[in-house]
Each structure stands twice: as C-alpha cells, then as structure tokens.
Amino acid sequence: MKVVVAGASGFIGRKLVQSLRSQHGVIALSRSTTGIENVDDRRCDLFSLLDAEQGMAGAEIAVYLVHSMLPSARLSQGNFQDYDLIAADNFARACQNQDVKQIIYLGGIIPEGEDLSEHLKSRLEVEQVLASYQPSLTVIRSGLILGVGGSTALMLLRLVKRLHVMLCPSWTRTPTQAIDVQDVVKLIEFSIGRKECFDSVFDVGSGAPISYRRLMAVTAEAMKVKRYFVDVPFFTPVLSHLWLTLITRAPRSLTRPIVESLKHPIVCRDHRLEKLAGLEPIPLEQSLRDTYQSSLKESVRPHAYNSLKQPQKFVRSIQRLYLPEGRDAEWVAKKYLEFLDKKFFGIFRVSVEANKATFRMWPLGIKLLEIELSESRSTPNRQLFYIKGGLLSVKGKRERLEFRVIADINVLLAGLHEYQPRLPWWLYRFTQAVVHSMVMKQFSKSLKC
C-alpha cells in the first residue's frame, strides 16, 4: 500500500517511516525532509490546503502525527488549538479529495466526565474534524510515549539527573499510562488497511497505570542513582511548568499544556488494540532502562525541543470568531469587508469590485492592501483571498487571508498566512500586528449583533 505519514520528521514519525518502508510505499510529509532512504520525501505546509493535496497525491492510507505545539512563523498570533484545527482540517479535506481509504490518528487518552485541559480539548477536536470527512478514521489514544528522541523521556532523564531531591506537588500523584515508542509504531503498522480498525477508537498503554512520582523513581532506578522525593502542597500548574522548563530546558510551549493536562487521570479503558495485534507491550522498567542506555550512546535532540530560533520570516495569525447560526464562510467574508469600511471610515476605505477588495488610506487614496478572492479554491465554507500587493505588503506568491467554517464542530476561523509585512519587524509588532488582532476581536463582536 501507499502510506503517507504526516509529521514524518518527528520523534514517532521517523521511527514509523523507517519501519513501514520495507512493506509499503511511504510518502514522508513534513516541513523539512527526513533524509530517510527509499521513501518519497515531500515538503508540505499543512496550513496550506493546496500543499496538503499535493503531498497526499497517490496515497491510499494516511497517518496523522501532527501537533502544532511550536511556532511556525517569525510572528505567530493565536492559540495552538486553532493551529491544530486548521492543519487537521486541511489534512482531512486533502484525504477526501485524494480518495484516501483510511486515516490513522495518534492522539491522547481522553478522560471521561472531566473538565478537560486545553491540550486534551484540542486532541478531541482534531479527532472530531478528522472523523467528519469521507475516509474511515482509526484513532489510537496513548498516554506518555517513551523512547530515545522523545520529549517525555528527555524531561524525565534531565529531572532525575539534575535534581537529587525532588519536590513533588499533588499532580505528580495523578495516575497515567505510558507506552514505548516501538509498541506505538507496531500498533499503527498493524492498523493500516485493517477493516476491524476502521471507524474505531483505541486506548493504548503498557501495564498498569503509574503516577508521575513513581515514574521518576523508576527512571532513577534505571539510571542507578539515589533520589529523594518530597511531597509538597504548594506547586500550582503555573509554577510547575515554569519549574519544569527551568530544569529540563524544554520549551514552555511544550511544558505548559503537558502540566495542565496532569490534573486528569490518563488511564486506558481497555487494551483492545494490543489484544487484536497480539502485542505484549515492552515493560515500563525495560523501556526506561533502554532509553537511558541509548541516550548515553547517542545525543538526540527531540524534534519538540526545536524552538525555531530561525523561523520563516512571515506572519501567521489565526483567530477563532463567533459564528452566527446558519451562516457560512461566504457570508462572513462579505460581512468582514462591510465591517472594515464602516468601522474605519475615518482611517481607510474599502472598495469592493467583482472579486477584489482594495484598502486605501482616506482621504489620500494611498493603496495599503489589495486582496483578491480565489474562486477556484473557495467554497461556501472556505473563502480564500490572496494578497496581491499594496504599501503594507511585500508581494509574495502565498500571502493569503481565509475565512473557514468547520461545520461539524460549529467553529469559524480567520487565518492570515505567510504574510510578509513591509514595515520593519520591530515596528510591525507594535502597530499593524496589534491593529489586526484588535480588528478581528471587534469583528467577532459585531457578528453577535
């Protein structure tokens, strides 16, 4: 089978691609090439539906391993949940357009009847979006994934190595489930094209649940060091993620959602997939011991630790807006242009002619921006405008503004992608960027009227 792996350059993606290539034709999708032999490496920005469709060409099965925890631009405005949502929606649309038979999504275990953290809510939303399109969906929900090159394993190793005495707030006693990355790869591989896995959700994990406190103790045993653990009542989630960032040097964009999720017991409901696959999971102690021994031999920096110190020099801004009942993206786009013209009459005017809208400074008539609707790439639930020029923009080929309605979860997103400002960056950040954010908030309020 021809299998596409989105997120192929990541911790799990690389191991999965290397395992799959002997039995399947593999398309490796990522923003950077993997360099793995005997695979079809394709660069792909999943914030672009066109990129996603081109990357998916020829695929029969699609594996989705993407989570937008790190910034993808020099200036990123918006929440990671909304970034995740657009990427997943583009991926699922592209799968449907390319007649992909099955999507396999690796998500997180979702506690029942809980007030979910933003991190877990995002995972659940992604599931709902992927399930709303034509391909059959297989969801594999896991807890902590351990292995060399993984962010969780590195955080554990660094904590135990650097701290002889560890203060343990209440969240460290929350039960969780862990699994070795090798087992995750085997379970994904088993699920490919297997009818009994279509339209199903599986929880996966190794052995019995374990607390984070005990997990650190087991890590110390694997490293053959003596560590002391002291229970404390005063570490809030905010203090905890700052402390975790300081000690492990992991990016805050990674530690914060993880710590916020720790208030939930992350425990498997069953082990159906492991039983179907006939898999005997690697014991936790062995997984941690092997991870530690391998880390001594090779220095692997987790993909999630890359803080993108040299991100691409453009702006990405995504806002979740209020969606009036029964309205679509086409209606929203028209209302947006009308709103700008009325709201900012004293500053600039918006003239709409056919499929073009021009923003001019009033009364001087200076053209600030010009956008044009892409009829061929727009639908009632997705209106795509390309930025064609103007005083405030460096005219690029991919600068675009879109309004997107994800109907199944009743969400409206406005996205500005790959925008290259003409203003100096320091000036743009404190002027045009602030204005854009304020305008979108005011527009969202106007939609409620």
C-alpha positions in Angstrom: 0.0 0.0 0.0 1.0 3.6 -0.5 1.1 5.2 3.0 1.5 8.9 3.7 2.9 9.9 7.1 2.3 13.5 8.2 4.8 14.6 10.8 7.4 12.3 9.4 10.4 14.2 10.7 9.2 14.0 14.3 10.1 11.6 17.1 7.4 8.9 16.2 7.2 9.8 12.5 10.9 8.9 11.8 10.6 5.6 13.5 7.3 4.8 11.8 8.7 5.7 8.3 11.7 3.5 8.8 9.6 0.6 9.9 7.0 0.9 7.1 9.3 1.3 4.2 10.1 -2.4 3.9 6.5 -3.4 3.4 4.8 -0.3 2.0 5.5 2.6 -0.4 5.9 5.5 2.0 5.3 9.3 1.4 7.0 11.3 4.2 5.3 14.6 4.8 7.0 17.4 6.8 8.1 21.0 6.6 11.7 19.6 6.3 12.8 16.5 4.5 13.6 13.4 6.6 16.6 12.2 4.6 15.5 8.6 5.1 16.4 6.3 2.2 13.8 4.6 0.0 10.9 6.9 0.9 9.2 9.6 -1.1 10.2 12.8 0.8 7.7 15.6 0.3 7.9 19.1 1.8 4.5 20.1 3.0 3.0 23.0 5.0 -0.3 21.7 6.3 -1.6 25.2 6.9 -2.0 25.2 3.1 -4.7 23.0 1.6 -3.0 23.1 -1.7 0.2 21.8 -0.2 -1.7 19.1 1.6 -3.5 17.9 -1.6 -0.2 17.8 -3.5 1.5 16.0 -0.7 -1.3 13.4 -0.5 -1.2 12.6 -4.2 -1.1 8.8 -4.8 -1.7 7.8 -1.1 -4.2 5.1 0.0 -3.7 5.3 3.7 -2.8 8.4 5.8 -1.2 8.6 9.2 -1.6 11.8 11.1 1.1 12.6 13.8 1.0 16.4 13.8 0.5 18.6 16.8 1.1 22.4 16.4 3.0 23.0 19.7 5.7 25.2 18.3 5.5 28.4 16.3 5.7 28.1 12.5 6.4 31.8 11.7 8.5 34.6 13.0 5.4 36.1 14.5 2.5 33.7 15.4 -0.7 35.1 16.7 -3.4 32.7 18.0 -3.7 29.6 20.2 -2.2 26.2 19.4 -5.7 24.7 19.4 -6.6 26.8 16.4 -3.4 26.0 14.6 -4.1 22.3 15.2 -7.6 22.7 13.9 -6.7 24.3 10.6 -3.9 21.7 9.9 -6.2 18.8 10.7 -9.0 20.2 8.6 -6.6 20.7 5.6 -5.3 17.2 6.1 -8.8 15.6 6.2 -10.0 17.6 3.2 -7.0 16.6 1.2 -7.5 12.9 2.1 -11.1 13.1 0.9 -10.1 14.9 -2.3 -7.5 12.2 -3.0 -9.8 9.3 -2.2 -7.7 8.1 0.8 -9.3 5.0 2.3 -8.2 5.4 6.0 -6.8 8.0 8.3 -4.9 6.8 11.4 -4.6 9.5 14.1 -2.3 9.2 17.1 -4.0 11.3 19.8 -4.1 11.4 23.6 -6.2 9.4 26.1 -9.4 11.4 26.9 -10.7 11.1 30.5 -14.5 10.7 30.8 -16.6 13.2 32.5 -13.7 15.6 33.1 -13.3 19.4 32.6 -10.6 18.8 30.0 -7.4 20.9 29.8 -7.0 23.0 26.6 -4.4 20.4 25.4 -6.8 17.5 25.6 -9.7 19.5 24.3 -7.6 20.2 21.2 -6.8 16.5 20.7 -10.5 15.7 20.9 -11.4 18.5 18.4 -8.8 17.1 16.0 -10.5 13.7 16.3 -13.9 15.2 15.5 -12.5 17.1 12.5 -10.8 14.1 11.0 -13.9 11.9 11.6 -16.1 14.4 9.7 -14.7 13.7 6.3 -15.1 10.7 4.0 -12.1 8.4 4.9 -12.6 5.9 7.7 -10.8 7.0 10.9 -8.8 4.9 13.3 -7.9 6.8 16.5 -5.1 5.5 18.7 -5.1 7.3 22.0 -2.0 7.0 24.1 -0.6 8.4 27.3 3.1 9.2 27.7 5.3 7.8 24.9 8.8 6.8 25.9 11.9 6.3 23.8 15.1 7.9 22.6 14.4 11.2 20.9 11.1 11.7 22.7 10.5 14.9 24.7 8.9 13.0 27.7 11.8 10.7 28.1 14.3 13.5 27.9 12.4 15.5 30.5 12.4 12.6 32.9 16.1 11.9 32.4 17.0 15.5 32.9 14.9 15.9 36.0 16.4 12.8 37.7 19.9 13.6 36.6 19.9 17.2 37.7 17.9 17.0 41.0 19.0 14.9 43.9 15.9 16.0 45.9 12.6 16.4 44.0 9.7 18.4 45.3 6.5 16.6 44.2 3.3 18.6 44.0 -0.1 16.9 44.1 -0.2 16.4 40.3 2.8 14.1 40.4 0.5 11.5 42.2 -2.0 11.6 39.3 -2.2 8.1 37.6 -1.1 7.9 34.0 -0.4 5.3 31.3 2.9 5.1 29.5 4.0 3.1 26.4 7.2 2.5 24.5 7.5 4.2 21.1 8.4 0.8 19.5 5.0 -0.5 20.6 3.2 2.5 19.3 4.9 2.0 15.9 3.8 -1.6 15.8 0.2 -0.8 16.7 0.0 1.9 13.9 1.5 -0.5 11.4 -0.9 -3.2 12.5 -3.9 -0.9 11.9 -3.0 0.0 8.3 -5.8 -1.1 6.0 -7.3 -3.4 8.6 -11.1 -3.3 8.4 -11.7 -4.2 12.1 -9.8 -1.0 13.0 -11.9 1.3 10.7 -14.0 3.9 12.5 -12.7 2.8 15.9 -11.1 4.5 18.9 -8.5 2.6 20.9 -6.7 3.4 24.2 -3.2 2.0 24.4 -0.7 1.7 27.2 1.8 -0.6 28.8 0.9 -2.4 32.0 -0.8 -0.9 35.0 -1.3 2.9 35.5 1.6 4.7 37.2 1.9 8.0 38.9 4.4 10.6 37.7 6.2 10.4 41.1 6.6 6.7 40.7 7.7 7.2 37.0 10.5 9.4 38.2 11.5 6.8 40.8 11.6 4.1 38.2 13.7 6.4 36.0 16.2 6.8 38.9 16.3 3.0 39.3 17.1 2.7 35.5 19.9 5.2 35.9 21.1 3.5 39.1 21.1 6.7 41.1 19.6 7.5 44.5 17.0 10.3 44.6 14.7 11.6 47.3 11.1 12.7 46.7 9.3 15.2 49.0 5.6 15.8 48.7 4.6 19.4 48.7 1.1 21.1 48.5 2.0 24.5 47.1 3.1 24.0 43.4 0.4 25.4 41.2 0.3 24.4 37.5 1.9 27.7 36.5 4.8 27.3 39.0 5.1 23.6 37.9 5.5 24.3 34.2 8.0 27.1 34.9 10.0 24.9 37.2 9.9 22.0 34.6 11.0 24.4 31.8 13.9 25.7 34.0 15.2 22.3 34.9 14.8 20.4 31.6 15.3 23.3 29.2 12.2 22.2 27.3 10.3 25.0 25.5 7.4 26.5 27.5 5.1 25.8 24.6 5.7 22.1 25.3 5.7 22.0 29.1 2.7 24.2 29.8 0.0 22.1 28.0 1.6 18.9 29.4 1.4 20.2 33.0 -2.1 21.5 32.6 -3.2 18.0 31.4 -1.7 16.4 34.5 -4.8 17.2 36.6 -6.5 14.3 34.8 -6.0 10.6 35.3 -4.8 9.4 31.9 -5.7 5.8 32.1 -6.6 3.2 29.4 -10.2 2.0 29.4 -9.2 -1.3 27.8 -6.4 -2.8 25.7 -8.4 -4.0 22.7 -5.8 -3.0 20.0 -2.9 -4.7 21.8 -5.1 -7.9 22.0 -6.1 -7.6 18.3 -2.4 -7.2 17.3 -1.2 -9.9 19.7 1.2 -7.4 21.2 2.9 -7.9 24.5 3.9 -4.3 25.4 7.5 -3.6 26.5 7.6 -3.4 30.3 8.0 0.2 31.6 11.2 -0.5 33.5 12.8 -2.0 30.4 11.7 0.9 28.3 13.2 3.5 30.6 16.4 1.4 31.0 16.8 1.0 27.3 16.1 4.7 26.7 18.7 5.7 29.3 21.3 3.4 27.9 20.7 4.5 24.3 20.8 8.2 25.4 24.4 7.6 26.7 25.4 6.4 23.2 23.7 8.9 21.0 22.8 12.5 21.6 19.4 13.0 20.0 17.6 16.3 20.5 13.8 15.8 20.4 12.0 17.4 17.5 9.7 19.1 20.0 12.6 20.9 21.6 13.4 22.8 18.5 12.3 26.3 19.4 12.6 27.5 15.8 15.2 30.2 16.6 15.3 31.0 12.8 11.6 30.6 11.8 10.4 31.7 8.4 10.2 35.4 8.1 6.5 35.8 7.8 3.4 36.3 10.0 0.7 33.6 10.8 -2.3 34.8 12.6 -5.4 32.7 13.4 -8.4 33.8 15.4 -11.5 31.8 16.4 -14.5 34.0 15.8 -18.2 33.9 16.8 -20.3 32.1 14.1 -23.9 33.1 13.8 -26.3 30.2 13.4 -26.9 29.1 9.9 -24.1 31.3 8.4 -21.2 30.1 6.2 -17.8 31.5 5.3 -19.0 33.3 2.2 -21.4 35.3 4.3 -18.7 36.0 6.9 -16.2 37.2 4.3 -18.7 39.8 2.9 -19.6 41.0 6.4 -15.9 41.4 7.1 -15.4 43.8 4.2 -18.5 45.7 5.1 -17.3 46.0 8.7 -14.0 47.4 7.8 -15.4 50.0 5.5 -17.9 51.2 8.2 -15.8 50.8 11.3 -12.7 52.6 10.0 -14.1 55.2 7.6 -12.0 57.9 9.2 -8.8 56.0 8.6 -9.3 54.0 5.4 -11.9 53.0 2.9 -12.5 49.5 1.4 -13.7 49.4 -2.2 -15.1 46.1 -3.5 -15.1 45.5 -7.2 -16.0 42.0 -8.5 -13.7 39.6 -6.6 -11.2 42.3 -5.5 -11.1 44.4 -2.4 -8.8 47.4 -2.0 -7.9 49.1 1.2 -6.9 52.7 0.8 -5.8 55.4 3.3 -8.5 58.1 3.4 -8.5 60.8 2.2 -5.1 60.5 0.5 -6.1 57.4 -1.6 -2.9 55.5 -0.9 -3.4 51.8 -1.6 -2.5 49.9 1.6 -3.5 46.4 0.6 -5.3 44.6 -2.2 -6.8 41.2 -1.8 -8.5 39.0 -4.5 -10.9 36.1 -4.0 -9.6 32.8 -5.4 -12.8 31.4 -6.9 -11.2 28.1 -7.9 -10.0 27.5 -4.3 -13.0 28.8 -2.4 -16.2 27.1 -1.3 -19.2 28.3 0.8 -17.4 27.1 3.9 -13.9 28.4 2.9 -13.3 31.8 1.4 -9.7 32.2 0.3 -8.2 35.7 -0.6 -4.7 36.2 -2.0 -2.9 39.4 -1.1 -1.9 41.0 -4.4 0.1 44.0 -3.2 -0.1 47.4 -1.5 2.0 49.6 0.6 1.9 47.4 3.7 2.9 44.1 2.0 5.9 42.6 0.2 4.0 41.0 -2.7 4.5 37.2 -2.3 3.0 34.3 -4.1 1.5 32.6 -1.0 0.3 35.5 1.2 -3.4 34.8 1.9 -6.4 35.6 4.1 -9.0 33.0 4.7 -12.3 32.5 6.5 -13.1 28.9 7.2 -16.2 27.3 8.8 -15.7 23.8 10.3 -19.4 22.9 10.3 -19.3 19.6 12.3 -17.9 21.4 15.4 -19.5 24.8 14.5 -16.2 26.8 14.5 -15.3 29.8 12.5 -11.6 30.6 12.0 -10.0 33.6 10.3 -6.4 32.9 9.2 -3.7 35.2 7.8 -0.9 33.0 6.4 2.6 33.7 5.2 2.1 37.5 5.3 5.3 39.4 4.8 5.0 43.0 6.2 6.8 45.8 4.5 7.2 47.6 7.8 10.4 46.9 9.9 9.6 43.9 12.2 10.0 45.9 15.4 7.5 48.5 14.2 5.1 45.9 12.7 4.8 44.0 16.0 3.7 47.1 17.9 1.5 48.7 15.2 0.0 46.7 12.4 0.0 43.4 14.2 -1.7 44.9 17.2 -4.3 46.5 15.0 -5.0 43.3 13.1 -5.6 41.4 16.4 -7.9 44.2 17.7 -9.9 44.4 14.4 -10.6 40.6 14.5 -11.8 40.8 18.1 -14.1 43.7 17.2 -15.3 41.9 14.1 -16.2 38.8 16.1 -18.2 41.0 18.5 -20.0 42.6 15.5 -21.1 39.1 14.3 -23.1 38.7 17.5 -25.3 41.7 16.8 
